[in-house]
């Protein structure tokens, strides 16, 4: 099981620790470093900055939002950074949800998310393979565009720049069972949002036909500390925000996932409190047990014991969200 460093997206401004954490992760032998985006900082610019200050560690978008860019624009970002970094890019993509797609990007959320994702990946594959002009007779991402409001002058094109790697890895952040199953067919890997090594049966059917070499790369909050309850508070805060606020009351993929993992009543209660503006209560309503099983928190000995559970399942890459170099070092030592 390889280790990666997940830096996420910026909050109010750039995090001055991110570059040094990325350098330390590379020094410790971590395989990859990942950036993200929501509705603030973007994933590619920060990753390019890290690429310029490192030499070996792989560079992942975890995740870049599909609604933010056309698939050809995303492919251009990926192939450009892949050239500049010497072939280190891992392209992680996600569809996001209706609130973000329509509220932030001003675009309709696709009525058939699986079809939209499949077309998006198809376009990217065609750009990177450069076997001919990009041509997709698609519902969401047709190339060339043939809609009634077009000029009819569009022509199929292939990239001017020759991509460094035709098979640059593409990973998808999928949550629903059908979406995960499709991911095993069209992508090189999967980026789970929540992963519990105690509940791998939740995903067994969706991953049943995953090919050899398929990447399973969940993100996990990790911190070496003496007080487990205190160490879990950031995990609970994250869960409270995603489950309570990152989606509509009637359509929240994160809450639905928590429900499928055995915490349906708790997920709905968190949503209810958050949407009433009772955010602190929503965070406190997150069960310690759930926060604990999807993270690695506590003294070194406890983390060592729990890390073995992650190794026993299908996880190939553990993407660690860690606040300090000490935690990165301890995990590197335990995983060696």
C-alpha positions as CSV (number, residue, x, y, z in Angstrom):
1,X,0.0,0.0,0.0
2,X,1.5,3.3,-1.2
3,X,1.2,6.5,0.7
4,X,0.1,9.8,-0.7
5,X,-0.3,13.3,0.8
6,X,-3.7,14.9,0.3
7,X,-3.5,18.7,0.8
8,X,-7.1,19.5,-0.2
9,X,-8.1,23.0,-1.3
10,X,-7.3,26.4,0.3
11,X,-9.5,28.0,2.9
12,X,-9.4,31.7,3.3
13,X,-6.0,31.9,1.5
14,X,-2.9,29.9,0.6
15,X,-1.8,27.5,3.3
16,X,1.9,28.3,3.9
17,X,2.5,24.8,5.2
18,X,1.5,23.0,2.0
19,X,4.7,23.3,0.0
20,X,6.9,22.2,2.9
21,X,4.6,19.3,3.6
22,X,4.8,18.2,0.0
23,X,8.6,18.4,0.1
24,X,8.7,16.4,3.3
25,X,6.4,13.8,1.9
26,X,8.7,13.4,-1.1
27,X,11.7,13.1,1.2
28,X,9.9,10.4,3.3
29,X,9.2,8.4,0.2
30,X,5.5,9.2,-0.3
31,X,4.4,8.2,-3.8
32,X,2.0,11.1,-4.5
33,X,0.7,14.5,-3.5
34,X,-2.9,15.7,-4.2
35,X,-4.7,19.0,-4.4
36,X,-8.4,19.7,-4.7
37,X,-10.9,22.4,-5.5
38,X,-14.4,23.4,-4.3
39,X,-15.4,27.0,-4.9
40,X,-12.2,28.9,-4.2
41,X,-8.7,27.8,-5.2
42,X,-8.3,25.6,-8.2
43,X,-6.5,22.2,-8.2
44,X,-4.1,22.6,-11.1
45,X,-2.3,25.9,-10.2
46,X,-1.3,24.8,-6.7
47,X,-0.2,21.4,-8.1
48,X,2.0,23.1,-10.7
49,X,3.7,25.2,-8.0
50,X,4.4,22.0,-6.1
51,X,5.7,20.3,-9.3
52,X,8.2,23.2,-9.7
53,X,9.6,22.5,-6.2
54,X,9.8,18.7,-6.2
55,X,11.4,16.2,-8.5
56,X,10.0,12.7,-8.0
57,X,6.6,12.6,-6.2
58,X,3.5,12.0,-8.4
59,X,1.1,14.9,-8.8
60,X,-2.7,14.2,-8.4
61,X,-5.8,16.3,-8.7
62,X,-8.0,14.9,-5.9
63,X,-10.3,16.1,-7.3
64,X,-10.7,18.5,-10.3
65,X,-14.4,19.2,-10.9
66,X,-15.7,18.3,-14.3
67,X,-18.2,21.2,-14.3
68,X,-15.3,23.7,-14.0
69,X,-13.8,22.9,-17.4
70,X,-14.7,21.4,-20.7
71,X,-13.1,17.9,-21.1
72,X,-10.7,19.2,-23.7
73,X,-9.6,22.1,-21.3
74,X,-9.0,19.5,-18.6
75,X,-7.0,17.4,-20.9
76,X,-4.9,20.4,-21.9
77,X,-4.2,21.1,-18.2
78,X,-3.2,17.5,-17.6
79,X,-1.0,17.1,-20.7
80,X,0.7,20.5,-20.1
81,X,1.6,19.7,-16.4
82,X,2.6,16.2,-17.4
83,X,5.2,17.6,-19.8
84,X,6.4,20.1,-17.3
85,X,6.7,17.6,-14.5
86,X,8.3,14.8,-16.5
87,X,5.3,12.5,-16.5
88,X,4.1,12.7,-12.9
89,X,0.4,13.6,-13.3
90,X,-2.5,11.5,-11.9
91,X,-5.8,13.1,-13.2
92,X,-8.5,12.7,-10.5
93,X,-11.9,14.0,-11.6
94,X,-15.3,14.3,-9.9
95,X,-18.8,15.5,-11.0
96,X,-19.6,17.2,-7.7
97,X,-23.3,17.8,-6.9
98,X,-26.2,20.0,-8.1
99,X,-25.6,22.8,-5.6
100,X,-22.1,23.4,-6.7
101,X,-22.6,22.7,-10.4
102,X,-25.6,24.9,-10.7
103,X,-24.8,27.4,-7.9
104,X,-21.1,28.0,-8.6
105,X,-20.5,27.0,-12.2
106,X,-23.9,28.2,-13.5
107,X,-24.5,25.0,-15.5
108,X,-27.2,22.4,-15.3
109,X,-26.5,19.3,-13.3
110,X,-26.7,16.4,-15.8
111,X,-29.9,14.4,-15.7
112,X,-27.8,11.3,-16.4
113,X,-24.5,11.7,-14.4
114,X,-23.1,8.3,-15.5
115,X,-23.5,9.2,-19.2
116,X,-22.0,12.7,-18.6
117,X,-19.0,11.2,-16.8
118,X,-18.5,8.5,-19.5
119,X,-18.5,11.1,-22.3
120,X,-16.1,13.4,-20.4
121,X,-13.6,10.7,-19.8
122,X,-13.9,9.5,-23.5
123,X,-13.0,13.0,-24.7
124,X,-10.0,13.2,-22.4
125,X,-8.8,9.7,-23.5
126,X,-9.1,10.8,-27.2
127,X,-7.1,13.9,-26.6
128,X,-4.3,12.1,-24.7
129,X,-4.1,9.3,-27.2
130,X,-4.0,11.6,-30.2
131,X,-5.0,8.9,-32.6
132,X,-7.2,11.3,-34.6
133,X,-9.5,14.3,-34.3
134,X,-11.7,14.2,-31.2
135,X,-15.1,13.0,-32.2
136,X,-17.9,12.2,-29.8
137,X,-21.6,11.9,-30.7
138,X,-22.6,12.7,-27.1
139,X,-25.5,14.0,-25.2
140,X,-23.5,16.2,-22.9
141,X,-20.1,16.6,-24.5
142,X,-20.5,16.4,-28.3
143,X,-17.5,17.1,-30.4
144,X,-17.9,18.9,-32.7
145,X,-20.8,20.8,-31.2
146,X,-24.0,20.3,-33.3
147,X,-26.6,22.1,-31.2
148,X,-29.3,24.3,-32.6
149,X,-27.7,27.4,-31.3
150,X,-24.3,26.6,-33.0
151,X,-22.9,27.9,-36.3
152,X,-22.5,24.4,-37.7
153,X,-18.9,25.4,-38.6
154,X,-17.2,23.3,-35.9
155,X,-14.7,20.7,-37.1
156,X,-13.0,17.8,-35.3
157,X,-9.5,18.7,-34.0
158,X,-6.7,16.8,-32.4
159,X,-4.3,18.5,-30.0
160,X,-1.4,20.4,-31.5
161,X,0.9,19.3,-28.6
162,X,1.8,15.6,-28.5
163,X,0.9,14.4,-25.0
164,X,3.8,12.9,-23.1
165,X,1.8,9.9,-22.0
166,X,-1.1,8.5,-24.0
167,X,-2.2,6.5,-21.0
168,X,-1.9,9.1,-18.3
169,X,-3.9,7.7,-15.4
170,X,-7.4,8.9,-14.9
171,X,-9.2,8.4,-11.5
172,X,-12.7,9.2,-10.6
173,X,-14.3,10.4,-7.4
174,X,-17.5,8.3,-7.4
175,X,-19.9,7.6,-4.5
176,X,-23.0,5.8,-5.8
177,X,-22.8,2.0,-6.5
178,X,-23.5,2.3,-10.2
179,X,-21.0,5.2,-10.5
180,X,-18.3,3.2,-8.8
181,X,-19.0,0.1,-11.0
182,X,-18.7,2.3,-14.1
183,X,-15.5,3.7,-12.8
184,X,-13.9,0.3,-12.8
185,X,-14.8,0.1,-16.5
186,X,-13.7,3.5,-17.8
187,X,-11.0,4.7,-15.4
188,X,-7.7,3.6,-14.0
189,X,-8.6,4.2,-10.4
190,X,-11.2,5.3,-7.8
191,X,-11.0,8.1,-5.2
192,X,-13.4,7.2,-2.4
193,X,-14.5,10.0,-0.2
194,X,-15.1,7.9,2.9
195,X,-13.5,4.5,3.3
196,X,-14.0,2.3,6.3
197,X,-11.7,-0.8,6.5
198,X,-14.4,-2.3,8.7
199,X,-17.1,-2.0,6.0
200,X,-15.5,-3.0,2.7
201,X,-18.6,-5.1,2.0
202,X,-20.3,-1.8,1.1
203,X,-18.2,-1.6,-2.0
204,X,-17.7,-5.3,-2.8
205,X,-20.3,-5.6,-5.6
206,X,-19.3,-2.3,-7.2
207,X,-15.6,-3.3,-7.3
208,X,-16.2,-7.0,-8.3
209,X,-15.1,-6.5,-11.9
210,X,-12.2,-4.1,-11.3
211,X,-9.3,-5.0,-13.6
212,X,-5.8,-5.9,-12.4
213,X,-3.8,-2.8,-11.5
214,X,-7.0,-0.7,-10.7
215,X,-6.2,1.9,-8.1
216,X,-8.3,2.4,-4.9
217,X,-7.1,5.5,-3.3
218,X,-9.2,6.8,-0.3
219,X,-8.4,9.9,1.6
220,X,-7.9,9.5,5.4
221,X,-7.4,12.2,8.1
222,X,-4.4,11.2,10.2
223,X,-2.9,12.7,13.3
224,X,-0.5,11.3,15.9
225,X,-1.9,12.5,19.3
226,X,-2.5,11.3,22.8
227,X,-6.2,12.4,23.0
228,X,-8.3,10.4,20.5
229,X,-11.4,12.4,21.1
230,X,-9.6,15.7,20.5
231,X,-7.9,14.3,17.4
232,X,-11.3,13.3,16.0
233,X,-12.8,16.8,16.2
234,X,-11.4,18.0,12.8
235,X,-12.8,14.8,11.2
236,X,-16.2,15.5,12.8
237,X,-16.1,19.1,11.6
238,X,-15.3,17.9,8.0
239,X,-18.1,15.3,8.1
240,X,-20.6,17.8,9.6
241,X,-19.9,20.2,6.7
242,X,-20.0,17.7,3.9
243,X,-22.9,15.7,5.2
244,X,-24.9,18.7,6.5
245,X,-24.0,21.4,4.1
246,X,-22.5,20.1,0.9
247,X,-25.7,19.3,-0.9
248,X,-29.5,19.8,-0.7
249,X,-31.7,18.3,1.9
250,X,-33.3,16.1,-0.7
251,X,-30.1,15.4,-2.7
252,X,-26.9,15.0,-0.8
253,X,-24.5,12.3,-2.1
254,X,-22.3,12.5,1.0
255,X,-25.3,11.9,3.4
256,X,-26.5,9.1,1.2
257,X,-23.1,7.4,1.4
258,X,-23.0,7.7,5.2
259,X,-26.4,6.1,5.3
260,X,-25.2,3.2,3.1
261,X,-22.4,2.7,5.6
262,X,-24.8,2.0,8.4
263,X,-25.4,5.5,9.8
264,X,-28.7,6.5,8.1
265,X,-30.4,8.0,11.2
266,X,-27.3,9.9,12.2
267,X,-26.7,11.3,8.7
268,X,-30.3,12.6,8.5
269,X,-29.9,14.2,11.9
270,X,-26.7,15.9,10.9
271,X,-28.4,17.3,7.8
272,X,-31.4,18.5,9.8
273,X,-29.2,20.4,12.3
274,X,-26.9,21.9,9.7
275,X,-29.7,23.1,7.6
276,X,-31.3,24.7,10.6
277,X,-28.2,26.8,11.1
278,X,-27.2,24.7,14.2
279,X,-23.7,23.9,12.8
280,X,-21.9,23.2,16.1
281,X,-24.7,20.8,17.1
282,X,-24.4,19.1,13.7
283,X,-20.7,18.5,14.2
284,X,-21.3,17.1,17.7
285,X,-24.0,14.8,16.2
286,X,-21.4,13.0,14.1
287,X,-20.8,9.7,15.8
288,X,-17.2,9.3,17.2
289,X,-17.3,5.7,16.0
290,X,-17.9,6.7,12.3
291,X,-15.3,9.5,12.4
292,X,-12.8,7.0,14.0
293,X,-13.3,4.2,11.5
294,X,-12.6,6.4,8.5
295,X,-9.5,8.0,10.0
296,X,-6.2,7.2,11.7
297,X,-6.1,9.1,15.0
298,X,-4.3,8.5,18.3
299,X,-0.9,7.4,19.7
300,X,1.6,5.7,17.4
301,X,0.7,2.2,18.7
302,X,-3.0,2.7,18.0
303,X,-2.3,4.0,14.5
304,X,0.0,1.0,13.8
305,X,-2.7,-1.4,14.9
306,X,-5.4,0.3,12.8
307,X,-3.2,0.7,9.8
308,X,-3.1,-3.1,9.4
309,X,-6.9,-3.1,8.8
310,X,-6.4,-0.8,5.8
311,X,-3.7,-3.1,4.4
312,X,-6.0,-6.1,4.4
313,X,-8.5,-4.7,1.9
314,X,-8.3,-3.5,-1.7
315,X,-6.7,-0.1,-0.9
316,X,-3.7,0.4,-3.1
317,X,-2.9,4.1,-2.1
318,X,-3.7,5.7,1.2
319,X,-4.0,9.5,0.7
320,X,-3.2,11.1,4.0
321,X,-4.5,14.4,5.2
322,X,-2.0,15.2,7.9
323,X,-1.5,18.5,9.6
324,X,2.2,18.1,10.6
325,X,5.5,16.5,9.5
326,X,5.6,14.3,12.5
327,X,2.4,12.4,11.5
328,X,3.8,12.0,8.0
329,X,7.0,10.6,9.3
330,X,5.2,8.1,11.7
331,X,3.0,6.8,8.9
332,X,6.0,6.4,6.6
333,X,7.9,4.4,9.3
334,X,4.8,2.2,10.0
335,X,4.2,1.6,6.3
336,X,7.8,0.7,5.4
